[in-house]
């Protein structure tokens, strides 16, 4: 397990491990910035691809970035949007991928527009977003990619990463940013299910030099349900002593499993998306009685708030939670809100799920502090 417990962004210390929920378009649906702060969530991740369409880079540039737009004064990670761009191209055939970047068209407020995202453009856009951690443009491959495609993805990812790093340093110089005031830049390790290609990618990215390294591509077992912890562990061992980012991970148990392997930054859509679909994350036991979350078994679970059995249940979503929803409303009321499709159901469920995740991170930090 990594013993890295903090690092600095723009001269300010940052406690690890940490979870950032997805505010893809600069918003977590149904809640506002105060709700997010009250859930003890220290940062958010936004998506470069989606922000291109709305509100667009001209708006963000004129406003000074996404934080000013959404009234958020804490941390922001900007994802490169590579996964979304590649998915759009593979599924909908609305663009193309070349060694120089990604070309595609999307609908914006000004009508359909064509975009070409090179590694340089990707970094320039993220400076317009004005994020604290930026992610390089990488070449995503699905799990079932053949050996030739996997090798190509790693080759291109390494070349794009070098171009992103060069542009990042150029932008820092143009903007007069120092080591203390600049954002951070993370590389992304690709290689699908190939141990050798994952290792090659990690080592070549390390030669370029980044502030941290993300877990790229498809990292699930063939069933698509469970994380492939062997490949995840192999990547960590290829980057000893580095800040590791579990991009897109995961359930509370997935996150704890990855922390044990050395990963300390996480983001995922699950707590917010599942909240809108009536899936509530809960502790199965009192968190105050969990001495070391890394040693715990069967400590987290789910409630499905649409079930009729909750219609007259006067208990809060969780007896162990201190969030606004749990302190003020019953399962019966939230069940009722979902049944009548009132937006307050989304709000309360989302607030709760975010607090459950932030509490999980608190327990992980406590356990790491005892090491």
GIUR-V347173 format. One record per residue. N is the residue number from 0. SS is DSSP state (A for helix, B for strand, O for the rest). PSI is psi as a letter, one per 20 degrees, with the letter a starting at -180 (none if undefined). Layout:
n:ss:psi
N:SS:PSI
N:SS:PSI
This chain:
n:ss:psi
0:O:p
1:O:q
2:O:j
3:O:o
4:O:i
5:B:q
6:B:r
7:B:q
8:B:p
9:O:l
10:O:j
11:B:p
12:B:q
13:B:o
14:B:p
15:O:q
16:O:r
17:B:q
18:B:p
19:B:o
20:B:r
21:B:o
22:O:m
23:O:g
24:O:k
25:O:k
26:O:q
27:O:o
28:O:p
29:O:i
30:O:r
31:O:a
32:A:h
33:A:g
34:A:g
35:A:g
36:A:g
37:A:h
38:O:j
39:O:k
40:O:o
41:O:i
42:B:r
43:B:q
44:B:p
45:B:r
46:B:p
47:A:g
48:A:g
49:A:h
50:A:i
51:A:h
52:A:g
53:O:p
54:O:i
55:O:q
56:A:h
57:A:g
58:A:g
59:A:h
60:A:g
61:A:h
62:A:i
63:O:j
64:O:r
65:A:h
66:A:g
67:A:h
68:A:g
69:A:j
70:O:l
71:O:p
72:O:j
73:O:b
74:B:q
75:B:p
76:B:p
77:B:o
78:B:q
79:O:h
80:O:j
81:A:g
82:A:g
83:A:g
84:A:g
85:A:h
86:A:g
87:A:g
88:A:g
89:A:g
90:A:g
91:A:i
92:O:l
93:O:k
94:B:a
95:B:q
96:B:p
97:B:r
98:O:i
99:O:i
100:B:b
101:B:p
102:B:p
103:B:r
104:B:q
105:B:r
106:B:p
107:B:r
108:O:h
109:O:j
110:B:a
111:B:p
112:B:q
113:B:p
114:B:q
115:B:o
116:B:o
117:O:r
118:A:h
119:A:g
120:A:h
121:A:g
122:A:g
123:A:g
124:A:g
125:A:h
126:A:h
127:A:h
128:A:h
129:O:l
130:O:r
131:O:h
132:B:p
133:B:q
134:B:p
135:O:q
136:O:p
137:O:r
138:O:o
139:O:p
140:O:q
141:O:r
142:O:h
143:O:j
144:O:q
145:O:r
146:A:h
147:A:g
148:A:h
149:A:g
150:A:g
151:A:g
152:A:h
153:A:g
154:A:g
155:A:g
156:A:g
157:A:g
158:A:g
159:A:h
160:A:g
161:A:g
162:A:h
163:A:g
164:A:g
165:A:g
166:A:h
167:A:g
168:A:h
169:A:g
170:A:h
171:A:g
172:A:g
173:A:h
174:O:j
175:O:k
176:O:q
177:O:r
178:O:h
179:O:h
180:O:i
181:O:q
182:O:r
183:B:q
184:B:p
185:B:p
186:B:r
187:B:p
188:B:o
189:O:a
190:O:j
191:O:c
192:O:j
193:O:o
194:A:g
195:A:h
196:A:h
197:A:g
198:A:g
199:A:g
200:A:g
201:A:g
202:A:h
203:A:h
204:A:h
205:A:h
206:A:h
207:A:g
208:O:o
209:O:r
210:O:h
211:B:r
212:B:p
213:B:q
214:B:o
215:O:r
216:O:a
217:O:o
218:O:k
219:B:q
220:O:r
221:O:h
222:O:h
223:O:j
224:O:g
225:O:q
226:B:q
227:O:n
228:A:h
229:A:g
230:A:h
231:A:g
232:A:h
233:A:g
234:A:g
235:A:g
236:A:h
237:A:i
238:O:l
239:O:p
240:O:j
241:O:q
242:O:p
243:B:p
244:B:o
245:B:m
246:O:p
247:O:j
248:O:p
249:O:b
250:O:r
251:A:g
252:A:h
253:A:g
254:A:g
255:A:g
256:A:h
257:A:h
258:A:g
259:A:h
260:A:i
261:O:j
262:O:q
263:O:i
264:B:p
265:B:q
266:B:q
267:B:q
268:O:i
269:A:g
270:A:h
271:A:g
272:A:g
273:A:h
274:A:h
275:A:i
276:O:k
277:O:j
278:B:o
279:B:p
280:B:p
281:B:q
282:B:p
283:O:i
284:O:r
285:O:o
286:A:h
287:A:i
288:A:i
289:O:o
290:O:h
291:O:o
292:A:h
293:A:i
294:A:i
295:O:q
296:O:p
297:O:l
298:O:i
299:B:q
300:B:a
301:B:q
302:B:q
303:B:n
304:O:i
305:O:i
306:O:q
307:A:h
308:A:i
309:A:j
310:O:h
311:O:k
312:O:o
313:O:i
314:O:q
315:O:r
316:O:g
317:O:p
318:O:i
319:O:j
320:O:q
321:O:j
322:O:r
323:A:g
324:A:g
325:A:h
326:A:i
327:A:i
328:O:q
329:O:r
330:A:h
331:A:g
332:A:g
333:A:h
334:A:g
335:A:g
336:A:g
337:A:g
338:A:h
339:O:j
340:O:l
341:O:q
342:A:h
343:A:h
344:A:g
345:A:g
346:A:g
347:A:g
348:A:h
349:A:g
350:A:g
351:A:g
352:A:h
353:A:h
354:A:h
355:A:g
356:A:g
357:A:h
358:A:h
359:A:g
360:A:h
361:A:g
362:A:h
363:A:g
364:A:h
365:A:g
366:A:h
367:A:h
368:A:h
369:O:i
370:O:none
